[in-house]
Amino acid sequence: MEVAGSTRKPFQQTEINWDKLDKTRFYVVGAGIFTGLTVALYPISVIKTRMQVATNNAAKESAFSVVRGLVRNDGIPGLYRGFGTVITGAVPARIIFLTALETTKVTAFKMVEPFKLSEPVQAAIANGVAGMLASLCSQSVFVPIDIVSQRLMVQGYSGHASYNGGLDVARKVLKSEGIRGLYRGFSLSVLTYSPSSAVWWASYGSSQRFIWSKLLDNGTEHGGPAPSQGKIVSVQAAGGIIAGATASCITTPLDTIKTRLQVMGHDKRPTARQVIKQLIAEDGWTGFYRGLGPRFVSMSAWGTSMILAYEYLKRLCAVNE
């Protein structure tokens, strides 16, 4: 798991462990990089959320119809509803997530090594455990931010209330429901994001090992030069796409239920069972996959962009020995 070493395998030559990073630079530069990615990909989340909560005729709208409606009514800013709230909470949530991910991953790899499993299986288990625990740690910050931002995303749409910004949402939720209102759907959020994170990181880690095994150059394995930057980036991008596709297909039903629970007003708050029954009544079992297209694009685009930026960030912040 070192950065380099002439006798290490390609994927081992490209990975940088937590103890090899300049932590201060990692957090500061990382905050800037991930803020930029959030700006670029945020509109997809708005579209996905609107499709998941739509009712009646609005439920039949395509992603393109949702975009047209947003731009027609609010212009480009409509695609960034709730963005201020998200970006405010994203930095601490991401710091917690990345710290937990990296520290847990190292420990998990050490725990699975004695079992002598194949490299892809080791990576899947270690990365999956790390991704799940990191998500669990960050949910306490992420869920309230998610609730506020999602209500802003859908305000005035398909019968949903309107607000005067994120603070207004938080104030009204606290007034009507107390602190529990900001953690509505917390259990479902954990059940959605933790497995999603586990699947994403497990798929990414194992797919990288699998791809490297197919591209393996005997010269590299036995002391040849390290893989080129172009090859490294290509393998990481492929791993990100595979991970995004896998995670989105598995977790979209839970995400749809969670989103509906979080945006419904206090006066008509449904239970998870009622949400499920309503989805089935409106669209059958396909209702659980509302917004799958935007979610698939979001997870694949975000995942691939994120992992390339993340791996680049780690190279930038590696401590030279």
C-alpha positions in Angstrom: 0.0 0.0 0.0 2.9 2.4 -0.5 3.1 5.2 -3.1 6.0 3.6 -4.9 8.4 0.6 -4.7 9.8 -1.2 -7.7 8.6 -4.6 -6.5 5.1 -3.6 -5.8 2.1 -4.3 -8.1 0.7 -1.4 -10.2 -2.3 -0.6 -7.9 0.0 -0.7 -4.9 2.3 1.8 -6.6 -0.6 4.2 -7.1 -2.1 4.2 -3.6 -1.2 6.6 -0.8 -2.0 5.7 2.8 -3.3 8.1 5.4 0.1 8.2 7.2 1.7 9.5 4.0 -0.5 12.6 3.7 0.0 16.2 4.8 -3.3 16.5 6.7 -3.6 20.3 6.8 -3.1 20.6 3.1 -5.3 17.6 2.5 -8.3 19.3 4.2 -7.8 22.8 2.9 -7.1 21.9 -0.8 -9.8 19.1 -0.6 -12.4 21.6 0.6 -11.8 23.7 -2.5 -11.7 20.8 -5.0 -14.9 19.2 -3.7 -16.7 22.5 -3.5 -16.0 23.0 -7.2 -17.3 19.5 -8.0 -20.5 20.2 -6.0 -21.1 23.3 -8.0 -20.8 21.4 -11.3 -23.0 18.4 -10.3 -25.6 19.9 -7.9 -28.3 20.5 -10.6 -28.6 16.7 -11.1 -29.5 16.2 -7.5 -32.2 18.9 -7.8 -33.7 17.1 -10.8 -33.5 13.7 -9.1 -35.2 14.9 -5.9 -38.0 16.6 -7.8 -38.7 13.4 -9.8 -38.8 11.3 -6.6 -41.3 13.5 -4.8 -43.6 14.4 -7.7 -47.3 13.4 -7.5 -50.2 13.0 -9.9 -49.5 14.4 -13.4 -46.1 15.7 -12.3 -45.0 12.2 -11.6 -45.0 11.4 -15.3 -42.6 14.2 -16.2 -39.2 13.2 -17.6 -35.9 14.6 -16.4 -35.9 17.0 -19.4 -39.4 18.3 -18.5 -38.3 19.0 -15.0 -35.3 20.9 -16.3 -37.4 22.9 -18.7 -39.9 23.8 -15.9 -37.2 24.9 -13.5 -35.4 27.1 -16.1 -38.6 28.5 -17.4 -39.9 29.5 -13.9 -36.6 30.4 -12.1 -33.9 30.6 -14.7 -30.5 28.9 -14.1 -30.7 29.7 -10.3 -33.6 27.3 -10.1 -31.1 24.4 -10.7 -29.3 25.5 -7.5 -32.1 25.6 -5.0 -30.7 24.7 -1.6 -27.1 25.0 -2.8 -26.0 27.4 0.0 -27.2 25.1 2.7 -25.6 22.1 1.1 -22.2 23.7 0.6 -22.2 25.0 4.2 -22.7 21.6 5.6 -20.7 19.6 3.0 -17.3 20.7 4.2 -17.5 19.4 7.8 -19.4 16.3 6.6 -16.8 15.5 4.0 -13.9 16.0 6.5 -15.5 13.5 8.8 -16.2 11.1 6.0 -12.7 11.2 4.5 -10.9 10.9 7.8 -13.0 7.9 8.9 -12.6 6.3 5.4 -8.9 6.5 5.3 -8.2 5.5 8.9 -10.7 2.6 8.7 -9.4 1.4 5.3 -5.9 0.8 6.6 -7.1 -1.1 9.6 -9.6 -3.2 7.5 -6.8 -4.2 5.1 -4.7 -5.5 7.9 -7.6 -7.5 9.3 -8.4 -9.3 6.1 -4.7 -10.0 5.1 -4.4 -13.2 7.2 -7.3 -14.8 5.3 -5.2 -15.0 2.1 -8.1 -13.9 -0.1 -7.6 -12.7 -3.7 -6.7 -9.0 -4.1 -10.1 -8.0 -5.6 -11.9 -9.7 -2.7 -9.6 -8.1 -0.1 -10.1 -4.7 -1.6 -13.9 -5.2 -1.7 -14.1 -6.2 1.9 -11.7 -3.5 3.3 -13.0 -0.7 1.1 -16.6 -1.7 1.8 -16.2 -1.7 5.5 -14.4 1.6 5.4 -17.1 3.2 3.2 -19.9 2.0 5.4 -18.3 3.2 8.7 -17.3 6.6 7.1 -20.9 7.1 6.0 -22.3 6.2 9.4 -19.9 8.8 11.0 -20.9 11.6 8.6 -24.7 11.1 8.7 -25.2 13.1 11.9 -24.1 16.2 10.0 -25.4 15.3 6.6 -29.0 14.3 7.4 -30.2 17.8 8.7 -28.4 19.4 5.8 -30.1 17.0 3.4 -33.6 17.7 4.8 -33.2 21.4 4.6 -31.7 21.4 1.1 -34.3 18.9 -0.3 -37.2 21.1 0.9 -35.6 24.0 -0.8 -35.2 21.9 -4.0 -38.9 21.1 -4.2 -40.5 24.2 -2.7 -43.6 25.3 -4.7 -43.4 22.1 -6.8 -46.2 19.5 -6.9 -47.9 21.1 -3.8 -44.9 21.5 -1.6 -44.5 24.6 0.6 -42.3 27.6 -0.1 -39.6 29.0 2.1 -37.4 32.0 2.5 -34.0 30.2 2.6 -32.4 27.4 4.6 -32.8 29.2 8.0 -36.5 29.5 7.4 -36.8 25.8 6.7 -34.8 24.9 9.8 -36.9 27.3 12.0 -40.2 25.9 10.7 -39.2 22.3 11.1 -37.9 22.9 14.6 -41.1 24.8 15.5 -43.4 22.1 14.3 -41.5 18.9 15.0 -38.6 19.8 17.3 -35.0 18.5 16.7 -36.4 15.2 15.6 -37.8 16.9 12.6 -34.2 17.6 11.3 -33.5 13.9 11.6 -36.6 12.6 9.9 -35.7 9.6 7.8 -32.4 9.2 9.7 -32.7 5.5 9.9 -33.6 5.2 6.2 -30.8 7.6 5.4 -28.3 5.4 7.2 -29.9 2.4 5.5 -29.5 4.1 2.1 -26.2 5.9 2.3 -24.2 3.5 4.4 -24.9 0.5 2.1 -24.5 2.8 -0.9 -21.1 4.0 0.3 -20.1 0.4 1.1 -21.1 -0.8 -2.3 -19.5 2.1 -4.0 -16.1 1.8 -2.3 -16.2 -2.0 -2.5 -16.9 -1.9 -6.2 -14.3 0.8 -6.8 -11.5 -1.1 -4.9 -12.2 -4.5 -6.4 -12.8 -3.3 -9.9 -9.4 -1.5 -9.8 -7.7 -4.7 -8.8 -9.5 -6.6 -11.4 -8.7 -4.2 -14.2 -5.0 -4.0 -13.1 -4.9 -7.8 -13.2 -6.0 -7.7 -16.8 -3.5 -5.0 -17.7 -0.7 -6.4 -15.6 2.7 -5.9 -17.2 5.2 -8.5 -16.1 7.9 -5.9 -16.3 6.1 -3.7 -13.9 5.4 -6.6 -11.5 9.1 -7.6 -11.4 10.7 -4.2 -11.0 9.8 -2.3 -14.2 8.7 1.3 -14.3 5.5 2.3 -12.5 2.3 2.7 -14.6 2.0 6.0 -16.5 -0.3 8.7 -15.1 -2.6 8.2 -18.1 -3.0 4.6 -17.3 -3.6 5.3 -13.6 -6.3 7.9 -14.3 -8.0 5.6 -16.9 -8.2 2.7 -14.4 -9.4 5.0 -11.6 -12.1 6.5 -13.9 -13.3 3.1 -15.0 -13.5 2.0 -11.4 -15.5 5.1 -10.6 -18.0 4.4 -13.4 -18.5 0.8 -12.4 -18.9 1.8 -8.7 -21.5 4.4 -9.5 -23.5 2.1 -11.7 -23.5 -0.6 -9.2 -24.5 1.6 -6.2 -27.2 3.5 -8.0 -29.0 0.4 -9.2 -29.0 -1.2 -5.7 -29.9 1.7 -3.5 -32.4 3.9 -5.6 -35.6 2.4 -4.0 -34.4 3.2 -0.5 -33.3 6.7 -1.6 -36.8 7.4 -3.2 -38.6 6.4 0.1 -36.1 8.4 2.2 -36.5 11.5 0.0 -40.3 11.4 0.2 -40.2 11.1 4.0 -37.9 14.0 4.4 -39.8 16.5 2.2 -43.4 15.9 3.4 -44.8 18.6 5.7 -45.7 17.9 9.3 -49.5 18.0 8.7 -49.3 15.1 6.2 -46.3 13.3 7.5 -46.5 9.7 6.2 -44.8 6.6 7.6 -42.4 4.6 5.5 -45.1 2.0 5.0 -47.5 4.6 3.6 -44.9 6.0 1.3 -44.3 2.5 -0.1 -48.0 1.8 -0.6 -48.4 5.2 -2.3 -45.5 4.5 -4.7 -46.9 1.1 -5.6 -50.4 2.6 -6.1 -49.2 5.3 -8.4 -46.6 3.5 -10.5 -46.3 -0.1 -9.4 -42.9 -1.4 -8.4 -41.3 0.9 -11.0 -42.2 3.8 -8.7 -39.3 2.9 -6.4 -37.0 3.6 -9.3 -38.2 7.2 -9.9 -35.2 9.4 -10.7 -33.0 6.3 -11.4 -31.7 8.0 -14.6 -30.6 11.2 -12.8 -29.4 9.2 -9.8 -27.4 6.9 -12.1 -25.9 9.9 -13.9 -25.3 11.7 -10.6 -23.6 8.8 -8.9 -21.5 7.9 -11.9 -20.6 11.5 -12.8 -20.1 12.5 -9.2 -18.3 9.2 -8.3 -15.9 9.3 -11.2 -15.2 13.0 -10.8 -14.9 12.7 -7.1 -12.5 9.7 -7.2 -10.3 11.3 -9.8 -10.2 14.5 -7.8 -9.6 12.6 -4.6 -6.8 10.5 -6.0 -5.2 13.7 -7.4 -5.7 15.4 -4.1 -3.8 12.6 -2.3 -0.9 12.9 -4.8 -0.8 16.6 -4.2 -0.7 16.1 -0.4 1.6 13.2 -0.3 4.6 13.7 2.1 7.9 13.3 0.2 10.3 10.9 2.0 
